[in-house]
Amino acid sequence: MFKHPGSFVIICMLAVAARAAEPSFLGSWKLTNSLAELTLKGDGTGILKSEDPGKATPFTWVKTSQGATISFNPAAASAFGTTNLFIHIGPRNELVVKDSREQTTWRRDDGQTRRAIEQLLQLSGVDSYFAQQNAMQMASLRASKTDVPEETWKKLEQQMDIREAREELIAIYEIHYNLDELKALNNFYASPVGKKELTTHPSMIQHMHRILQQRADQIASTAAREISPQKKKTASRESHTGS
């Protein structure tokens, strides 16, 4: 079939390269500015996690000439208000998801955003502040509920793991910052001026409170001086009227 043995090898290599260049739907995708997550697996199944913690809906999916189609079972379809979702890869390698009502954009979750948030929590001191505030709140609870046994406190802390609360915090960061913004913040806090900001910020906040308190005191004393003559005039008028 081929005059030269190398021709077949070249054609096979080109076919493999072309297939590799096709956009892949596989993996996890995050809805922009949301906690929702869409995961497509190689066996034609997937999971849609909504913004409600612990709520996940399975689905099946198949490739089409236009992209791919996600299909839900009847129960899930009634909950979502649609049976199918139509997806394709956008020009910026984002996942475009369409239904009968709207179109949304999802970004691939390759772990970079998670790692950037973890780094930011460390560099900005949020992690240590989070742990400190948790310890203070638990100490305050123990002090206000002296009738609760220590064993109960320990059991409750294990059941309501602080790591779950931290995951909620990470999810909030993920909603408000994209990867580029997280990288910029990390670069800032890792820089000399960023480190200086972290060390001076608490004292600057104290100065701000002191300045505002002084201003409030000046306004209060000035208001008192202006009101005093008015009270005297009012009292004088009342005395004349009474006489």
Secondary structure as the mmCIF struct_conf table of DSSP 4:
data_model
#
loop_
_struct_conf.conf_type_id
_struct_conf.id
_struct_conf.beg_label_comp_id
_struct_conf.beg_label_asym_id
_struct_conf.beg_label_seq_id
_struct_conf.end_label_comp_id
_struct_conf.end_label_asym_id
_struct_conf.end_label_seq_id
BEND BEND1 LYS A 3 HIS A 4
HELX_RH_AL_P HELX_RH_AL_P1 PRO A 5 ALA A 21
BEND BEND2 GLU A 22 GLU A 22
HELX_LH_PP_P HELX_LH_PP_P1 PRO A 23 SER A 24
STRN STRN1 GLY A 27 LEU A 31
TURN_TY1_P TURN_TY1_P1 THR A 32 ASN A 33
BEND BEND3 SER A 34 LEU A 35
STRN STRN2 GLU A 37 LEU A 40
TURN_TY1_P TURN_TY1_P2 GLY A 42 ASP A 43
BEND BEND4 GLY A 44 GLY A 44
STRN STRN3 THR A 45 LYS A 49
BEND BEND5 GLU A 51 ASP A 52
TURN_TY1_P TURN_TY1_P3 PRO A 53 GLY A 54
STRN STRN4 ALA A 56 LYS A 63
BEND BEND6 SER A 65 GLY A 67
STRN STRN5 ALA A 68 SER A 71
HELX_RH_AL_P HELX_RH_AL_P2 PRO A 74 PHE A 80
TURN_TY1_P TURN_TY1_P4 GLY A 81 GLY A 81
BEND BEND7 THR A 83 THR A 83
STRN STRN6 ASN A 84 ILE A 89
TURN_TY1_P TURN_TY1_P5 PRO A 91 ARG A 92
BEND BEND8 ASN A 93 ASN A 93
HELX_LH_PP_P HELX_LH_PP_P2 GLU A 94 GLU A 94
STRN STRN7 LEU A 95 LYS A 98
BEND BEND9 SER A 100 ARG A 101
STRN STRN8 GLN A 103 ARG A 108
BEND BEND10 GLY A 111 GLY A 111
HELX_RH_AL_P HELX_RH_AL_P3 GLN A 112 LEU A 123
TURN_TY1_P TURN_TY1_P6 SER A 124 SER A 124
BEND BEND11 GLY A 125 GLY A 125
HELX_RH_AL_P HELX_RH_AL_P4 VAL A 126 SER A 144
TURN_TY1_P TURN_TY1_P7 THR A 146 ASP A 147
BEND BEND12 VAL A 148 VAL A 148
HELX_RH_AL_P HELX_RH_AL_P5 GLU A 150 GLN A 159
TURN_TY1_P TURN_TY1_P8 MET A 160 MET A 160
HELX_RH_AL_P HELX_RH_AL_P6 ILE A 162 HIS A 176
HELX_RH_AL_P HELX_RH_AL_P7 LEU A 179 ALA A 190
BEND BEND13 SER A 191 SER A 191
HELX_RH_AL_P HELX_RH_AL_P8 PRO A 192 GLY A 242
#
